């Protein structure tokens, strides 16, 4: 079943959602970066060193994931500008609106994303 092309109103709605998400994620990045630099500079007793290292590693991992998400959002905004937003990058078929509403920065349809994650694409 062919999907109708995204309308200008659809694109405007997705762009607004992406910009909001970017604001949230970049705020998270700022907070995590601040916490990470604060944690890294603290003096810790030997007894607390293990838990402090674990907390620092977790903060760094979260920071990396947020930075990756921010880049995916920026890429989606670029696709909107290039009029390539909403089509799966693997199969070229339209990404269903339900998926875009749940994950506006999605670059693949569910089937292609699953195949990529399983390594079967």
C-alpha positions, 0 to 999 in steps of 0.5 A: 500500500503506497503512502502519501507523501509527507505534506508541508504541515507534516514536515513542519511538525516533524521539524519542530519535534526534532528541534525540541528533541535537539534542545533536550538532548543538548541540555542533557549533554551540557549537564553530563559534561559538567558532571563528568568534568566535576567527577573527574576532578574530585579527590576520592578515597581509595574505598570510594574509587571503584564506585566513582570510576563506575559513575564516571564511566556511566556518565561518559557512556551516556554522554556518548549516546546523547552526542550520537542522538544529537547528530542523528537529529541534526542529520534528520534536519538536514534531510528535511532541508534536502527534501529527502526526509521520510524515505528509508535510506536502505530500501527507499520506501516511505517510513510510516508516519507512526514510526516518524512520530515515535522517532522523528530522526529515524532514517530507516523503516522498521524492517530495514532497521531490524535487518541492519541490527541483525546484520542481515542487510 
